[in-house]
């Protein structure tokens, strides 16, 4: 006979059931009474005990528990191995915040040993809370003998796996442009960038920069581009990341796109200029009433700026045109010989901008690929060890060679709130825009709202940055992976 509950007290009932399970070792018996010859392997995807559990953990664990209990009822021996995730940046960032240090201080203000000890303490601080939740929700999992990712036996397993990849020729070191978080000090995977809330709408300074064509070059289009003595002809390219302009090494066009030369005036210096851009985008940069305005009657500061189309050509005709380096902080013979020219790009559209893309090969995946395919060298500095480095360091600051902006963060959000509230504070992109205006190298400057990726760990903007990384050649075993995947009975 079952005990009759006239006044059901779920809280008390839960305590009684848990106590019964403990005293009679029901979980342990659910394993020991099943044959070892019929195992069902379960390793819990380990939580990190440096944070408090939430309701979402209850939901996920309930689903796991259902499958394990079902398999137990079907006669399987389900050992249910628990674990703790103790590696990764969240722990390091928390420790650095608590201690008031940065990565650069490790080995200086604090020893590596003491830093590691602090990380171990930090990562396990909420284990009691997790254990309490585990018991109270009735989740059966072995936390008496957990796997812990900072233990040597776990780390050695990972090294063994990497060794096997190496022996099979699947491990290699590559140099690629990847999403990088200066605030966190690490690269980000495409999976991390695809998390909800990672992309946010921001308002950045955008610049349509003028890249001045060289008149003294041998090229079939020179007579059309420089029709009159003293004509100033430029290619204009739009960017929402002005901080990449000192690293410009090429301009990319679409070979089948139609481009035009437009005679007009610079709105900031009022100097006459001829600009090259995609024909389909003329209306985005020029007011219709300006097409009928008189060039002779134009005066400095007039709101209506005269313009007229003075030539038309296909993109492929622009290839190999050479232009002056926009911001020549770093240059050398290789750059002078092989960079600062027009190349083809398969990613060029006429949806926005000018139909011409400014290429900074070290700060964009498409840029990197296009420059490499066309033999265009990157604008880099060389350190005392002979290593090539980009003009922005891993903290997100310009290097000393970029003299006008040395030591400045390239993204406004990297500055502290206190610094940004200073009435004299100006973001680096704004300072670059001012410099280009003063040097007659800016055709248009305005705020532009667009979606930009942020680091999920720090809420700070990411940069696309050149990194040396280790990769596993998954494409080399793709067919085998697909073949093995078909042998797995996935549920759901």
GIZIDA-V620007 format. One record per residue. OMEGA is omega as a letter, one per 30 degrees, with the letter a starting at -180 (none if undefined). D_FIRST is the distance of its C-alpha to the first C-alpha in Angstrom with 1 decimal. Layout:
# GIZIDA-V620007
OMEGA;D_FIRST
OMEGA;D_FIRST
This chain:
# GIZIDA-V620007
l;0.0
l;3.8
a;6.6
l;8.8
l;12.3
l;14.9
a;17.8
l;17.2
a;19.6
a;20.0
a;22.4
l;20.3
l;17.3
l;19.8
a;21.1
l;17.8
l;17.2
l;20.8
l;20.7
l;17.8
a;20.0
a;23.0
a;21.9
l;20.4
a;23.3
l;21.1
a;24.3
l;26.4
l;24.1
l;24.0
a;27.7
a;28.1
l;25.8
a;27.9
l;31.3
a;34.4
a;36.2
a;34.2
l;34.8
a;34.4
l;36.7
l;36.0
a;38.3
l;37.6
a;40.7
l;41.3
l;41.5
a;44.3
l;43.2
l;46.3
a;44.8
l;41.7
l;38.8
a;38.5
l;36.1
l;37.7
l;36.4
a;32.8
a;33.3
a;35.1
l;32.6
l;29.6
l;31.4
a;32.1
l;28.5
a;27.4
a;29.8
l;29.0
l;25.2
a;26.0
l;28.4
l;26.0
l;23.4
l;26.4
l;27.0
l;29.8
a;30.4
a;30.8
l;32.4
a;32.9
l;36.1
l;36.7
l;40.2
l;42.6
a;45.7
a;48.4
l;51.6
a;53.5
a;55.6
l;53.0
a;52.7
a;56.4
l;57.3
l;54.9
a;56.5
l;60.0
l;59.2
a;57.8
a;60.9
a;63.4
l;64.8
l;65.3
a;65.3
a;69.0
a;68.3
a;66.2
l;68.5
l;70.7
l;68.9
a;65.8
l;65.6
a;63.6
a;61.5
l;60.7
l;60.0
l;57.5
l;55.8
l;55.5
l;53.9
l;51.4
a;50.5
a;50.4
a;48.2
a;45.4
a;45.4
a;42.1
l;40.0
l;37.8
l;37.1
l;36.3
l;33.9
l;32.2
a;31.8
a;30.6
a;27.7
l;26.7
l;26.7
a;24.5
a;27.4
l;27.3
a;30.9
l;32.8
l;35.0
l;35.5
a;38.0
l;39.4
a;42.6
a;45.1
l;48.1
l;50.6
a;49.9
a;52.7
l;50.6
a;49.5
l;53.1
l;54.5
l;52.4
l;53.9
l;57.4
l;56.7
l;55.7
l;58.9
l;60.9
l;59.6
a;60.7
a;64.1
a;64.6
l;64.0
a;66.5
a;63.9
l;64.4
l;67.4
a;68.8
l;69.9
a;71.8
l;70.4
a;70.2
l;66.6
a;64.7
l;65.1
l;63.9
a;66.5
l;64.2
l;61.5
a;64.0
l;62.4
a;62.6
l;60.0
l;58.6
l;58.7
a;54.9
l;55.2
a;57.8
l;55.7
l;52.9
l;52.5
a;54.9
l;57.2
a;60.1
l;61.3
l;64.2
l;67.0
a;70.7
l;73.0
l;76.8
a;78.1
l;81.6
a;83.8
l;86.0
l;89.5
a;90.3
l;94.1
l;95.6
a;98.3
a;101.6
l;103.3
l;101.1
a;101.9
a;99.7
a;100.4
a;99.0
l;101.1
l;103.9
a;101.4
l;99.4
a;102.5
a;104.9
l;107.0
l;108.4
l;106.0
a;103.0
a;99.7
a;97.1
l;93.5
a;90.2
a;87.5
a;83.8
l;80.9
l;78.2
l;75.3
a;75.4
a;78.9
l;78.1
a;78.3
l;81.9
a;83.5
l;81.9
l;83.2
a;84.7
l;85.0
a;84.7
l;82.8
l;83.8
a;82.7
a;85.4
l;85.2
l;85.0
a;88.1
l;89.5
l;92.3
a;94.7
l;94.8
a;97.7
l;96.7
l;96.6
a;94.2
a;92.6
a;92.7
a;96.0
l;97.7
l;99.2
a;99.9
l;97.5
a;96.6
l;92.9
l;91.2
l;87.9
a;86.1
a;87.8
a;84.6
l;83.9
a;87.2
l;86.0
a;83.3
a;86.0
l;89.0
a;89.5
a;91.1
l;93.9
a;95.0
a;96.1
a;99.0
a;99.9
l;103.2
a;103.2
a;106.6
a;105.5
l;102.3
l;102.3
l;100.0
l;96.9
a;97.2
l;93.8
a;94.8
a;95.4
l;97.5
l;96.3
l;97.4
a;96.3
l;99.0
a;97.6
a;94.8
l;93.5
a;90.6
a;88.3
l;89.5
a;93.0
a;91.7
l;90.5
l;92.0
a;93.6
a;93.9
l;93.3
l;93.8
a;90.9
a;89.2
a;88.5
l;90.3
a;88.7
l;88.3
l;90.5
a;92.1
a;94.2
l;91.3
a;90.0
a;93.4
a;94.0
l;90.6
l;88.7
l;89.4
a;89.8
l;88.3
l;85.8
l;83.6
a;79.9
a;77.5
a;75.3
l;78.0
l;77.5
l;79.3
l;76.3
a;77.2
a;79.5
a;82.9
l;82.0
a;83.0
l;80.5
a;81.4
l;80.3
a;79.1
a;78.0
a;76.0
l;73.9
a;72.6
l;71.1
l;73.4
a;76.3
a;75.8
a;75.7
l;78.7
a;80.8
a;80.0
a;80.8
l;84.1
l;85.1
l;85.0
l;84.6
l;82.3
a;83.6
l;82.5
l;83.8
a;84.1
a;83.0
l;84.7
a;82.8
l;83.9
l;80.5
a;80.7
l;78.7
a;78.1
l;79.8
a;76.4
a;74.7
l;70.9
a;70.6
a;71.8
l;75.3
l;78.7
a;80.6
a;83.9
l;86.0
a;84.9
a;87.3
a;86.9
a;83.1
l;82.5
a;79.4
l;78.0
a;74.5
l;74.7
a;71.8
a;71.8
l;68.1
l;68.7
l;70.6
l;68.9
a;68.3
l;70.9
a;73.5
l;72.9
l;73.4
a;76.8
a;79.4
a;81.5
l;78.6
l;79.1
a;76.9
l;78.6
l;78.5
l;80.6
l;83.1
l;83.5
l;84.1
l;86.7
a;88.5
l;88.6
a;90.0
a;92.7
l;93.6
a;93.8
l;90.9
l;88.4
l;88.7
l;85.7
l;83.1
l;80.2
a;76.5
l;74.2
a;70.5
a;68.5
a;65.1
a;65.2
l;62.6
l;61.1
a;59.4
a;55.6
a;55.6
a;58.6
l;59.1
l;62.8
l;64.8
l;65.0
l;68.3
a;69.0
l;70.5
a;72.0
l;69.7
a;69.8
l;66.3
a;64.7
l;63.4
a;61.6
a;63.2
l;60.2
a;62.6
a;63.9
a;60.5
a;59.5
l;59.6
l;57.6
l;54.9
l;54.7
a;54.5
l;51.6
a;49.8
l;49.8
a;47.8
l;44.9
a;42.1
l;41.7
f;38.6
none;39.2
